[in-house]
């Protein structure tokens, strides 16, 4: 048996191969993540006519080209957390750290722990896909929150107190009354120049687009706020331009965060809240989890969007954890609708 240890880097890696007795079969060598060099490496392993335990660290996405090449060649690959290799290396008296020494250390780990190593499977790929979705969603939500903070800061100067009357809701930017209002009127100074009757007429038109029934109440409250409050940059063209741009970014961030990532059908079987692990229970509230577990067949895109809109955007991360949990109960598919 051969023990192959691969120390992964961004575009190249270092490999070391040990014999079963721990002696060096092949001195550590470097190879790039290109098809010719990977093919040559794979051919070299296959030509030895010995079973090989191939081990590499899980290094974000850098190991994907190597992993793909080995899997397509039919060679099983094992993955290990980098921290495990570090703790394994703590036993060495001389703790020099180079790529070549790391590759030898990984090969020694593969040799000594071969009985406990499990080849990478499609199941682990599902975990990777779900983690990727969670990271992408969290990144988009962070962008959304940042832009909202910038927009609220600008509104404090152009329309102070407006969010007390019209809360800033962006889940449906095309029909959100607050979004339509800010886009149309810009600042209190412009509202005062319009006059009461003209403003109320204009406000009623945009309120119809948002299907809001409290048009007159909101309109009067906003006009009174415009007369009462002092704006600091209500007529500043640069501030209004920045406000328009920030509002557009908020709307685009909201669109990017919700529809595309929610277009998943997650098959599931009816499970109970009690069957979940404690860390998973701590991820979200009992009521939110019961919504998911009340379903017997699957969540369509519209159902998931309804659940998220009723329980907050943070539930997407919870859904990913639930999907991970469900995948352990033979639920393997998460495909686009």
N, C-alpha and C positions, 0 to 999 in steps of 0.2 A: 504494500500500500504506500502511496505517496501522499504527503501532506503539503498542500499548496497554500501559501499565505500571500495575500495581495494587499499592499498598502496603497489605498486609493488617494489620488490627488485630482486636481481640477481637470486637466487634459491628458495626464499621463499617470502611470502607476509603477510601482516596483513590486516584483514577485520574487519569492524564494520557495524552493522545493526541497523538502527533507525526505529521507528514506524512513522506513518504519522503525529503524533502530535509532533514529534521531540524527544520523550523520547527514552531511550536506550532499544532496543529490545534484543540485544545480545552484551555483552561487547566485546571490541576488542580482537581478538585472532589471533594467527599465524598459518599459514599452509605452507607446502612445495609444490613445483611444481612437485608433483608426482601423478600418476594416482589414487592411493587409497585415498589420502587426498583430491584431487580435487573432486573425486566422492562423498565422504562423505559430502563435503561442498555443492555441487549441490543438493544432496538428502535432506539436511537440508532445503535449500531454497524452494524446491518443496513441502516438507511436510507441510509447513506453509499455503499452499492453499491461498496465497495472491499474487497479482501482485507485482513484484519487479523491481525497477529501479536500475540496476547494473552499477556502474561507476568506472572507473579506469583511471589512468594517462597514457598517451602515453610515454612510457619510452624506446625508441629504440626498441630492440628485446626482452627485458626481459619479456614483458607482453604476448608474443605469446603463451606460454603453457596454461596460464589461459584463454586467449581469445578463443583458440581452444577448450578447454574443455567445456566452456559455450556454444559456438556455436553448438557443436555436441549434447549438451543436449537440444537444442532448446530455450535457454534463451537469450534474446536480451541484448547486452552489449553496453554501451555508452563509448566513449573515450573523454578525455578532455586534453588540453594542460596543462602541469605542471605550466606554468606561470599564467594561469587563476586561478588555485587553490591557488597559492601564493598570488595573488591580493585579492582573496576572503578571505584569512586568515588574510590579513592586517587589517581587521576590528576588529579582536580580540584584547582585551587589553593585555591579557597575551599571548605572542607569543612563548611559549615553543614549541620546535620541537622534537617530538619523532615519531616513526612509528605508534604507537597506536593513538596518537593525530592527525596525518596526516590522518589516516584511518577515524576517526570520522569527520574530516574537509571535506573530500571527500564525505562522506555520507550526511553531512549537505548540501553540494553543490548540490548533487543529489536530495535532498528533496526540496530545494528552487528553483532550476532551472529545475525541471523535465519537465516543459512545453516546454522548448527550447532544451532539449537534443534529439539527433537523434541516433538511434542504428547504430552500426558499420555495414557496408555493403560490398559486394564484390567490389563495386565501389572504396571504400577507399583502398581495398587491391590492386587494380590496381595502385593507386597512390604509395603505398608502394613498389610494384614491380618496378615501373619506377624509383623511388628514389634509390632503391637498385642497379639497373643497372647503374645509373649515378654515384653512389659512387664507384662501382667496376671499371667502366671505368676510372674515374678520378684517382683512385689509380694506375691503370696500366700505365696511361699516366705519372703520377708523377715518377714512377719507370723508365719509358723509358727516360724521360728528365734528370733524375739524372744520369743514366748510360751514356747518350750521353755527358753530361758535363765532366764526368770522362774520357771518351774516347778522347774527344777533347783536354783535358789537356795532356794526354799521347802523342797524335799526335804532339803537340807543341814541344815535346822533341825528338821524333823519326823521324817525317816528317813535320817539320815546314812549314806552308803555303800550305799544300796539299789540304785543304778544299777550298782554293781560286781557285784551278784548278778543283778538283773533289768535288763538294758539297756532304756532308754526307747525303745521302738519304737512308732510311731504310724501306720504305713502302713495298717493295718487296725484302726482304733480299737475296733471292736465285738468283735474277737477277740484283741486284744493283751493278753498276760498282764500286762505292766507297767501298762497303763492300767486294766485290771480290778482289779488288786491295789491300786493307789493309791486308786481310787474306793471300794473296799470297806473298807480298813483305816485309811486316813488317816495314822496315825502309829505309831511304835514303842510309845508309851505305851499305846495301845489294845490292841496285840498282847500286851503284857505282862499287862494286866488280864484278857485272855481266857484265858490259860493255854495250855500247850503243846498238849494234846490237842484242845481246842476250836479253837484257831487252825489246827492241821493239818487238821482236818475241814473247816473253812470254806475254807481255802486250796485243798483238793482239789476243792471244788465249783466255784470260779472257774477252776481250772486245766483242768477238763473243758471249759468253754466255749471256752477258747483252744486246746484239743486238744494240750496240752503233756504229754509223757510223763515228764518228770523232776519230777513233783509232789513226791515225798517229799524228794528231794535239795534242791530249792529251798526247800521249807517249813522244813526243819531249819536250813538256812543262814540264812534270814531270821530265824527265832526266835532263833538264837544271836547274830545281829547286833543284834536288839532288846535282848537282855540285856546285851550288851557295850558298845554305844554310848550316848552321852549326848545326849538331845534338848534343845534350848533352847526350842522353842515347840510341843512335841508336844501340849499340852493347851490351847493358846491358841485360843479359838473364832474369833477374827478371822483368825488365820493359816490355820486349816483351811478357813475359808470362802473365803479368797483362793486357797488351793491348789485347792479344788474348781472355782472359777471359771476359774483358769488352765488346769487340765486340760481343762475344757470348751472353752476357746478353742483349745487345741492341737488337740483332736480336730476342731473345726469348721474350723480353718485347714487341716488336712490334707485334709479332705473337699473343701474349696473348691479346693485346689491341684491335686488329681489327676484325679478322674473327669470333670468337665465339660470341662476344657481338653484332655483326652486323647481325647475322643470325636471324633476326626478320622480320616478315611481319606485317606492321602496316597499317591496313585498314583505309581509310580516305575518307571523302567526300570533294568535291571541296569547299573551303572556301576562302574568300578574305583576303588580308593583312589588309584591313581597319577594318575588324571585330575583329581583335585581340586587346587585352588590351595593354596599353602603356608599362608596364613592360616587356611583352613578346616581343614587338617590339624592346625594348632596348637590348634584349639578343643577337641579331645578326643583320646582315645587311639585308637590304630590298632585295637585289639580292638573298641572300641565302634562305630567306623565300619564295620568289617567285618560287624558284626551287621546294620546297615542295608543294606549293599550286597549281602548274601547273598540278599536277597529279590528275586524277579523280577517280582512283580505289584503287590502293595500291602500296606500295614500296616493291619490291622483294629484296632479299639479294644483288644481283648483282647491282641493281639500287642504293641501299643505299651506297654500297661501292664506286660506281662511283661518287656519289654526295660528299661523304666525301673526296675522293681523290682529287677532284677538288676544294674543298672549305676549306680544313683543318680539322684536327681531332677535333678541338674544337666544331665543329658543332654537334657532338654527344650529348653534353649536351643540345644544342639548340633543338635537335630532341626530347629529353626527355620532355622538356618544351612544345613543340608542341604537343607531344602525350598526355600530361596532358590536354592541351587545347582541343584537339580533343575528348578526352574522355568525356568532358562535353557536346559534341554534339552527344551523343549516340554511341560513338565509344568505345567499351569495350574490344576488343580483341587485344592482342599482343602476338602471339604464335610463337614458333620456326618453322622455315620452314621445 
